[in-house]
Each structure stands twice: as C-alpha cells, then as structure tokens.
Amino acid sequence: MTRADLVVIGGGQAGLATASIAVSRGLAPLVLDAQAVPGGSWPRYYDSLTLFSPARFSSLLGLPFPGDPDRYPLRDEVVDYLTSYATRLDAEVRFGQRVDRVVGSAGGFMVTTAAGGVVEAGAVVAASGGFGSPFRPPLPGLDTFAGSVLHSAQYRDPVPFAGARVVVVGGGKSAVQIAVELAGVAHVSIATRRPLRWQPQRILGRDFHWWLTRTGLDSSRLGPWLARGTVPVIDDGRYRAAVRSGRPEHRTLFERVDGEHVVWPDGARERVDAIVLATGYRSDLSYLAGTGALDAHGVPLHAGGVSTSVPGPGYVGLERQRSFASATLRGVGRDAAHVLDQFTRQPSRQARVTG
C-alpha cells in the first residue's frame, strides 16, 4: 500500500497546478492520471484547436508559456507545455493509473485504482475536471439517425467529411471552430437553440483577456454570475465573417431527426450525412459514487471547490468553479490554492509518499 499526504486525481492542467501548490506548502502529493501520457485531455482534442487566450495568459504557476507571449497557442503546444510542466514538477506523477474508487478511512481516504493499487491519503483533490464525459443531448430521433453521429471529442480533422452535408450542433467556441473548418470542404450548418454570441478578441488594441485581468473580472466571484447563459465566442472577426457569409450557415436547431433527414423548425426535411455534437462535457467523478459527495446526477456538491456534503474531497478544474477563469490554464492555480487552504489549515498527517 502507498501512503501520501495528498492524492490528486487527474494529471492535466488542474492536477498539475494543484500538485505544484501543494509542494509549495510543504505537502508531498501523489498525482494519479488515467491517461498513459502527459497532457490531460489536450492530446484528444481536434488537431486544429487554437486557444482563444494569448500565451501570456495561458500559464500555470512558476512556468511561463514559451515563445511569443501574444500568440495564440495550438493544441500540440499546450500538450508540450503540460508535458514539460509535469517533468519539472517536484512530485510523483503516475500515468496509466485510473482511479476506480475513493472511500473514507481512519487515515483520511482510501484510493483504489482500476489496476488494483491502493493509496491511503490524508486528503484527496478531484482534479479530473469537468470535461471527462462528452455530453450527448437527447435530441428527438438522434439515436436512429441513418448517418454518422459523433461528438466533438471524436472529431479530428475535416478530411473525412469532404463533400458531405454536415450539421454541427452547439454554439460555443469549439462548435464554431469546427463548423468553420468543415465549411472549407463540406456544406455545413451550425444549429443552435439561441443566437450566437460574439466577443471581440481585441478591444481598443488590447486582447479581451487583458481587460478581464485588468478589471479583476477574471478572478472575481462575480465572473460566473456575469457569464450565465451561453458563453460568447471570442473572435478576431474571422469566425463571425464566415458565418455571415453562410460558410457555415447558422440555423435554429432542428426539431427532430427522421431516418437520414433532419426536420427544421419550418417543416423542411433535409438529408444529412453527418451530425457533429459540439455540446460540451460533464464531470466524470464516478469514483466518488457512494461517498455522498455527488448529487443524484453525479454533479459534485461544493462551494468554490470545497465539498458541502461530506468532509472532503476538494475539487479543481470545474467550469465556473469560483471565477470566470476556472477550468482554464490561467485560472486553475487560484482555485487550487483556495481548495488547499482547507487542508493546510488542518494538522498534516505527514505521511509523505511511501510504498
């Protein structure tokens, strides 16, 4: 059996930020990550994914993002950055260790992995984030669609869709990026329930994230309240221009799917080859089932990442957890520090990492 001061579940940006801050506070964290390689969820995102925040606003504690601070990093650059961060981290990170169960024990928590490993920990932080489980909405007729249905988590590049009729469902950043990319090779509609919302990338010559930081909204507890509803698409003008030109076209979400057709709100039926669901993700915290930490839908009961239903665990990496920037590279560190306050105010068991 292994013993540790703190077990951090998840080795992506949230887990690495948590472990780094734990080390700075004299704790010896053990990071358990289900993936075989570093980078968290980033290696599984589509090939062309580009951050909407400049490199200068996309760093974890203690390691600036390399290169031009005003550029917008690509997916693979983020993977490389997180890999470098994990290598430099003064904490043990074990990859290929999927956590299967967490239960309370006399020593704090017992953490069991799918491979049969057992870790006793004084504290646990669930840092597997809010993007572990792709969300597939219950759209009428979708389950019987004769064409191809995939979530954006399965999308990689537009090549397989050349010449096809494609509907992208969703109005967020990924939905727009994917739809615009697909429109270069296919006939594409982006379908939403509500109007698309746009946020200019630059305001008075400054990036939007500079203003968020300057005004304090980026770290304010008012951020999630102000951002209620659909999240705007941060745009330098290219995406909005593409939609205005009809490539992709924007349409109100279809009413149902019927065989190989979608039925639009005006009653028109249209044959479609593929539907891409850019409909977001849900937390994957099944390892906490039975602890009382989750509600009936598997959603953590917490306030700012601190459990409100049972003593521990803590959470880092949930969307809008404490601020507008929660679940982002620039925001997870602040949330991790807040959550770790609850542990460092308590006497440490000084278990270190042994075994």
Secondary structure, DSSP 8 states (H G I E B T S, - for coil): -EEEEEEEE--SHHHHHHHHHHHHTT--EEEE-SSSSSSTTGGGS-TT-B-SS-GGGS-BTTB---S-TTS--BHHHHHHHHHHHHHH-SSEEESS--EEEEEEETTEEEEEETTS-EEEEEEEEE-S-S-SEE-----TTGGG-SSEEEEGGG---SGGGTT-EEEEE--SHHHHHHHHHHTTTSEEEEEESS---EEESEETTEEHHHHHHHHTTTT-TTHHHHT-SS--EEESSHHHHHHHTTTTEEEE--SEEETTEEE-TTS-EEE-SEEEE---EE---GGGTTTT-B-TTS-B-EETTEESSSS--EE-S-TTSSSTTTTSTTTHHHHHHHHHHHHHTS------SB-
